[in-house]
Amino acid sequence: MNFDEILQEVKRGVAEIIDEEKLSQLIKNYYEKGENFFIKAGFDPTAADLHLGHTVVLSKMAFLQKHGAIVQFLIGDFTAQIGDPTGKSVTRKKLDKEEVLKNAKTYEEQVFKILDPNKTQIHFNSKWLNELGAAGIVELTSTFSVARMLERDDFTKRFKEQSPISICEFLYPLLQGYDSVVLKSDIEMGGTDQKFNLLMGRQLQRTYNTSKEQAVIMMPLLEGLDGVNKMSKSLGNYIGVTEEAKDMYAKILSISDELMFRYYELLSQKSLSEIEQIKIDINEGRLHPKKAKENLALEITARFHSQNDALSAKEEFDKIHSNKELPSDIQEFTLQGKIWLAKAIVECQMENSTSAARRLINSNAVSVNGQKIQDEQYHLEQGEYILQVGKRKFAKIKVI
């Protein structure tokens, strides 16, 4: 791969690069002088698991590791307790320190599914932000004006709507920028929604005379399974990197044909020319879209599990959906007496509440012994049943 091809691959799927000349020079210096460079990305451990949306940034960093980058994987255990105000219409609830540290531990374990551990530094920003102290915080706040802070879109909107904005929310982008001062990062990566915070790092590196002014690479936000909203655990449209192989494979197959190529571009390790050939083959009838989607599902599932796990997941999916057979690991439950179907769904751990179960029944997503049930008052009498919720949840029930 020559230098131009490396740069083309770096820019693949990228939404915006600020200071592309610096980025190019860093890679060139690696090949000409053997100089490594530092690329930072911060993750606040607000939930226990990373999902494929997070891996869009991680995969780009993994590619750059092959071309001179040392990744500074920053776990925002301090800033997570404040909460990133990006995109929020209300002040976010503070997280408990114990919960943050527990989540941070899982991040540290999951990140090496993608990044090269020999070229990755794990940092926790509590190390220097706890030491910053009151005097340091006051000095930090003096570097930026309230007027400039209110230029940020979400703050502007909330200010016009007279919605509360806490002072600690103003601190968040300053603290994220200060991380770049301490780490002396050459590049910072993040989603397009993080632009204000990423640029803060550039400004504070200048203000604190670090002799650095980081370039910025912004990646698009990956749409979730619905194809509309960004992938999010809170919206339930996510694919977690720790999910079982069979669930990961099935979820990827559930995306639309249009969204498939978005996932190919941002998640696949196939080259741009290979992806373009897939599009041509589909358009000219040599490749069925379903087969292309299966190949994508196999690739991604194998990356986070193994090739054998991915093939087993495909076999299990085909068994259930193509051959109309039951999954091999179906759970069995024994329930007492005549039972309301919505309650049975909850008892079988297929939903968290009867109200959610009722919505599934009304949306034609529940089957008993292969027959769709739309009566939300349906009851199961004594006997044995196969209960199916959606495409992937099955349970064998014995009512006694």
VMD Tcl script that draws the C-alpha trace (Angstrom):
set ca {
  {0.00 0.00 0.00}
  {1.64 3.27 -1.11}
  {1.34 6.60 0.70}
  {-1.60 7.86 -1.40}
  {-3.49 4.61 -0.81}
  {-2.87 4.89 2.94}
  {-4.29 8.43 2.97}
  {-7.29 7.34 0.91}
  {-8.00 4.56 3.41}
  {-7.54 6.96 6.35}
  {-10.17 9.27 4.81}
  {-12.58 6.42 4.11}
  {-15.90 7.06 5.81}
  {-14.55 10.16 7.58}
  {-16.97 13.06 8.00}
  {-14.37 15.81 8.45}
  {-10.64 16.24 9.01}
  {-9.28 19.43 10.53}
  {-5.61 19.99 9.61}
  {-5.27 17.23 7.02}
  {-1.78 18.51 6.20}
  {-0.62 17.73 9.75}
  {-2.18 14.25 9.58}
  {-0.36 13.52 6.31}
  {2.95 14.77 7.72}
  {2.64 12.58 10.82}
  {2.20 9.45 8.70}
  {5.01 10.53 6.36}
  {7.35 11.11 9.33}
  {6.66 7.58 10.52}
  {7.73 6.06 7.21}
  {10.64 8.42 6.60}
  {11.99 8.90 10.14}
  {10.40 6.11 12.19}
  {8.60 8.64 14.41}
  {5.40 7.49 16.09}
  {2.52 9.87 16.75}
  {-0.22 9.89 19.39}
  {-3.92 9.67 18.62}
  {-6.45 10.11 21.40}
  {-10.08 9.11 21.75}
  {-12.07 9.47 24.94}
  {-14.90 7.25 26.11}
  {-17.01 8.01 29.14}
  {-17.97 4.68 30.78}
  {-21.66 5.55 31.21}
  {-22.77 2.01 30.28}
  {-21.17 -1.39 30.74}
  {-20.68 -2.35 27.11}
  {-19.31 -0.87 23.92}
  {-21.41 -1.29 20.77}
  {-20.63 -1.25 17.05}
  {-21.20 2.51 16.93}
  {-18.17 2.94 19.20}
  {-16.09 0.70 16.96}
  {-16.33 3.12 14.02}
  {-13.76 5.33 15.78}
  {-11.83 2.37 17.23}
  {-11.47 0.67 13.83}
  {-10.08 3.84 12.27}
  {-7.56 4.09 15.09}
  {-6.64 0.41 14.63}
  {-5.85 1.17 10.98}
  {-3.70 4.15 11.97}
  {-1.82 1.92 14.44}
  {-0.47 0.06 11.40}
  {0.94 3.34 10.10}
  {2.66 4.86 13.10}
  {-0.05 5.69 15.64}
  {0.15 5.01 19.35}
  {-3.45 5.12 20.58}
  {-4.23 6.98 23.77}
  {-7.45 5.24 24.81}
  {-8.85 7.62 27.39}
  {-11.42 6.36 29.85}
  {-13.24 9.39 31.21}
  {-13.83 8.09 34.72}
  {-13.74 11.68 36.05}
  {-15.76 13.38 33.29}
  {-18.36 10.57 33.24}
  {-19.44 11.73 36.68}
  {-20.25 15.16 35.21}
  {-21.88 13.90 32.01}
  {-21.27 15.06 28.46}
  {-23.94 17.66 27.60}
  {-23.58 16.96 23.85}
  {-27.02 16.56 22.32}
  {-28.75 16.71 25.69}
  {-31.83 18.88 26.18}
  {-31.61 18.59 29.98}
  {-28.82 18.36 32.51}
  {-27.69 14.75 32.70}
  {-27.95 12.91 35.99}
  {-24.60 12.39 37.69}
  {-23.34 8.82 37.71}
  {-22.20 7.02 40.83}
  {-18.40 6.66 41.03}
  {-18.63 2.94 41.78}
  {-20.77 2.38 38.66}
  {-18.36 4.41 36.52}
  {-15.34 2.37 37.70}
  {-17.19 -0.91 37.11}
  {-18.06 0.15 33.55}
  {-14.51 1.41 32.97}
  {-13.15 -2.05 33.74}
  {-15.34 -3.62 31.04}
  {-14.19 -0.98 28.51}
  {-10.57 -1.81 29.24}
  {-11.30 -5.49 28.48}
  {-13.40 -4.91 25.35}
  {-11.21 -2.38 23.54}
  {-8.55 -4.98 22.68}
  {-11.05 -6.82 20.52}
  {-10.13 -4.08 18.02}
  {-6.97 -2.23 19.02}
  {-3.41 -3.59 19.08}
  {-2.54 -3.79 22.81}
  {1.16 -3.29 22.02}
  {0.39 0.10 20.46}
  {-2.26 1.25 22.94}
  {-1.99 3.25 26.16}
  {-4.94 3.12 28.56}
  {-5.44 6.38 30.48}
  {-7.94 7.40 33.17}
  {-8.49 11.16 33.29}
  {-9.17 11.13 37.06}
  {-5.39 10.78 37.44}
  {-4.74 14.41 36.46}
  {-8.16 15.98 36.89}
  {-8.27 15.02 40.58}
  {-4.85 16.63 40.96}
  {-5.91 19.78 39.11}
  {-7.59 21.11 42.25}
  {-9.67 24.24 42.76}
  {-6.93 26.63 41.64}
  {-6.34 24.64 38.46}
  {-10.07 24.51 37.66}
  {-10.38 28.29 38.12}
  {-7.38 28.82 35.83}
  {-8.91 26.47 33.25}
  {-12.27 28.30 33.25}
  {-10.45 31.62 32.66}
  {-9.27 30.38 29.24}
  {-12.75 30.46 27.69}
  {-15.67 32.91 27.78}
  {-19.34 32.20 28.47}
  {-20.21 33.83 25.13}
  {-17.98 31.36 23.28}
  {-19.43 28.47 25.25}
  {-22.95 29.52 24.27}
  {-21.97 29.26 20.61}
  {-22.29 25.53 21.03}
  {-25.53 24.40 19.35}
  {-27.10 22.47 22.21}
  {-26.27 25.20 24.74}
  {-27.68 27.87 22.38}
  {-30.92 25.93 22.00}
  {-31.33 25.35 25.72}
  {-30.50 28.98 26.52}
  {-33.17 30.23 24.07}
  {-35.69 27.79 25.54}
  {-34.71 28.94 29.04}
  {-33.84 25.36 29.96}
  {-31.36 25.03 32.84}
  {-27.65 24.70 32.03}
  {-25.47 23.82 34.99}
  {-22.01 25.34 35.44}
  {-20.48 21.84 35.51}
  {-21.77 21.29 31.95}
  {-19.65 24.25 30.85}
  {-16.73 22.50 32.52}
  {-17.10 19.32 30.48}
  {-15.61 20.52 27.14}
  {-12.86 22.34 29.04}
  {-11.92 19.17 30.91}
  {-11.98 17.12 27.69}
  {-9.72 19.69 26.09}
  {-7.41 19.63 29.10}
  {-6.98 15.88 28.59}
  {-5.28 16.74 25.28}
  {-3.00 19.20 27.08}
  {-1.83 16.54 29.52}
  {-1.49 13.76 26.94}
  {0.09 16.04 24.30}
  {-2.02 14.32 21.64}
  {-1.16 14.80 17.96}
  {-4.65 13.82 16.79}
  {-8.00 13.47 18.53}
  {-10.86 11.42 17.16}
  {-14.58 11.45 17.88}
  {-18.04 11.59 16.38}
  {-19.36 14.55 14.43}
  {-21.44 15.53 17.47}
  {-18.17 16.10 19.38}
  {-16.77 18.87 17.15}
  {-16.97 21.61 19.79}
  {-15.17 19.45 22.36}
  {-12.53 18.26 19.90}
  {-11.69 21.82 18.83}
  {-11.39 22.76 22.49}
  {-8.39 20.45 22.71}
  {-6.64 22.35 19.89}
  {-7.29 25.68 21.56}
  {-6.15 24.61 25.03}
  {-2.98 23.03 23.66}
  {-2.13 26.48 22.26}
  {-3.18 28.27 25.45}
  {-1.01 26.04 27.65}
  {1.96 26.26 25.25}
  {2.30 22.52 24.77}
  {4.04 22.95 21.37}
  {1.24 20.78 19.98}
  {-1.96 21.63 18.11}
  {-3.83 18.42 17.51}
  {-5.42 17.53 14.22}
  {-9.03 16.33 14.46}
  {-10.69 13.40 12.72}
  {-14.47 13.24 12.99}
  {-16.35 10.07 12.15}
  {-20.07 9.93 11.28}
  {-22.48 8.53 13.83}
  {-23.44 4.98 12.89}
  {-27.17 4.47 12.47}
  {-28.67 1.75 14.61}
  {-30.78 -1.20 13.52}
  {-33.72 1.11 12.77}
  {-31.66 2.90 10.12}
  {-32.75 6.29 11.46}
  {-31.36 7.10 14.90}
  {-27.73 6.77 15.92}
  {-26.85 3.46 17.54}
  {-27.68 3.69 21.23}
  {-28.33 1.32 24.10}
  {-31.04 3.63 25.41}
  {-32.91 3.37 22.08}
  {-32.49 -0.41 21.91}
  {-31.20 -0.24 18.32}
  {-27.65 -1.35 19.10}
  {-25.36 -4.34 18.55}
  {-23.06 -4.83 21.53}
  {-19.51 -6.05 20.97}
  {-19.98 -8.61 23.78}
  {-23.29 -10.00 22.51}
  {-23.46 -13.71 21.76}
  {-22.40 -14.62 18.24}
  {-25.87 -15.83 17.24}
  {-27.48 -12.55 18.36}
  {-24.85 -10.39 16.67}
  {-25.19 -12.32 13.40}
  {-29.01 -12.17 13.46}
  {-29.09 -8.46 14.25}
  {-26.78 -7.61 11.35}
  {-28.97 -9.64 8.99}
  {-31.97 -7.61 10.16}
  {-30.66 -4.29 8.77}
  {-31.99 -2.89 5.50}
  {-30.16 -3.40 2.19}
  {-29.49 0.35 2.06}
  {-28.01 0.42 5.56}
  {-25.87 -2.62 4.71}
  {-23.48 -0.53 2.61}
  {-23.20 2.06 5.37}
  {-22.07 -0.78 7.66}
  {-19.72 -2.10 4.98}
  {-18.06 1.32 4.67}
  {-17.74 2.02 8.39}
  {-17.31 -1.47 9.89}
  {-15.94 -3.86 7.27}
  {-12.23 -4.41 6.74}
  {-12.77 -4.90 3.02}
  {-11.12 -2.31 0.79}
  {-13.10 0.43 -0.93}
  {-12.54 -1.28 -4.30}
  {-13.88 -4.57 -2.91}
  {-16.99 -2.85 -1.57}
  {-17.53 -1.09 -4.89}
  {-17.31 -4.48 -6.63}
  {-19.97 -5.87 -4.28}
  {-22.29 -3.00 -5.30}
  {-21.61 -3.69 -9.00}
  {-22.21 -7.41 -8.59}
  {-25.56 -6.75 -6.86}
  {-26.65 -4.20 -9.47}
  {-25.76 -6.57 -12.32}
  {-27.47 -9.54 -10.67}
  {-24.36 -11.63 -9.94}
  {-24.76 -11.34 -6.18}
  {-27.98 -11.39 -4.15}
  {-28.21 -8.62 -1.49}
  {-29.03 -11.26 1.14}
  {-25.77 -13.07 0.39}
  {-23.82 -9.80 0.65}
  {-25.47 -9.16 4.01}
  {-24.65 -12.68 5.19}
  {-21.00 -12.12 4.27}
  {-20.97 -8.87 6.24}
  {-22.60 -10.55 9.24}
  {-20.05 -13.38 9.11}
  {-17.12 -10.94 8.92}
  {-18.22 -8.78 11.85}
  {-19.29 -11.72 14.02}
  {-15.96 -13.49 13.39}
  {-14.05 -10.34 14.38}
  {-15.62 -10.22 17.83}
  {-15.87 -13.98 18.35}
  {-14.22 -16.47 15.95}
  {-14.73 -17.83 12.46}
  {-16.21 -21.04 13.90}
  {-18.60 -19.08 16.13}
  {-19.71 -17.00 13.13}
  {-20.36 -20.10 11.00}
  {-22.28 -21.72 13.88}
  {-24.36 -18.55 14.24}
  {-25.20 -18.69 10.52}
  {-26.12 -22.37 10.78}
  {-28.36 -21.66 13.77}
  {-30.03 -18.72 12.00}
  {-30.67 -20.75 8.84}
  {-32.04 -23.60 10.93}
  {-34.59 -21.34 12.60}
  {-35.55 -19.04 9.73}
  {-34.92 -20.99 6.54}
  {-35.82 -24.48 7.74}
  {-38.40 -23.31 10.31}
  {-36.76 -25.35 13.06}
  {-36.35 -24.44 16.72}
  {-33.05 -23.15 18.11}
  {-30.84 -25.80 19.68}
  {-30.45 -23.94 22.98}
  {-34.12 -23.09 23.63}
  {-34.83 -22.43 27.31}
  {-37.55 -24.35 29.14}
  {-39.87 -22.88 31.76}
  {-42.52 -24.43 34.02}
  {-45.38 -22.07 34.92}
  {-48.17 -22.57 37.44}
  {-51.86 -22.62 36.49}
  {-53.71 -20.83 33.69}
  {-51.51 -17.84 32.89}
  {-51.94 -14.58 31.01}
  {-49.75 -14.56 27.88}
  {-48.22 -11.16 28.68}
  {-47.25 -12.41 32.12}
  {-45.81 -15.62 30.62}
  {-43.58 -13.50 28.36}
  {-42.22 -11.71 31.44}
  {-41.85 -14.97 33.41}
  {-39.79 -16.38 30.54}
  {-37.51 -13.33 30.70}
  {-38.40 -12.29 27.16}
  {-39.56 -8.82 28.25}
  {-39.21 -6.71 31.38}
  {-42.85 -5.76 31.88}
  {-46.36 -6.89 30.96}
  {-47.03 -3.50 29.34}
  {-44.07 -4.05 26.98}
  {-45.30 -7.62 26.34}
  {-48.78 -6.31 25.48}
  {-47.30 -3.90 22.94}
  {-45.50 -6.81 21.29}
  {-48.72 -8.83 21.15}
  {-50.59 -5.90 19.59}
  {-47.81 -5.42 17.02}
  {-48.15 -9.03 15.84}
  {-44.73 -10.01 17.20}
  {-45.81 -12.95 19.42}
  {-46.51 -16.52 18.34}
  {-47.69 -19.57 20.29}
  {-46.98 -22.92 18.64}
  {-46.34 -21.12 15.36}
  {-49.61 -19.14 15.41}
  {-49.60 -15.35 15.71}
  {-51.50 -14.08 18.76}
  {-52.97 -10.56 18.70}
  {-55.38 -10.88 21.63}
  {-53.62 -9.14 24.52}
  {-55.93 -10.97 26.97}
  {-54.93 -14.41 25.65}
  {-54.30 -17.04 28.35}
  {-52.33 -20.28 28.24}
  {-54.15 -23.32 29.65}
  {-52.42 -26.41 31.01}
  {-50.16 -27.96 28.39}
  {-46.88 -27.48 26.54}
  {-46.16 -24.56 24.21}
  {-43.44 -23.00 22.07}
  {-43.49 -19.25 22.64}
  {-41.78 -16.95 20.15}
  {-41.27 -13.21 20.57}
  {-39.93 -11.35 17.54}
  {-37.57 -13.24 15.26}
  {-34.96 -14.35 17.77}
  {-36.53 -15.09 21.17}
  {-37.90 -18.56 21.86}
  {-39.03 -20.41 24.98}
  {-40.52 -23.81 25.68}
  {-43.30 -23.54 28.27}
  {-44.99 -26.20 30.34}
  {-48.10 -24.94 32.15}
  {-49.12 -27.21 35.05}
}
mol new
graphics top color blue
foreach p $ca { graphics top sphere $p radius 0.5 }
foreach p [lrange $ca 0 end-1] q [lrange $ca 1 end] { graphics top cylinder $p $q radius 0.2 }
display resetview
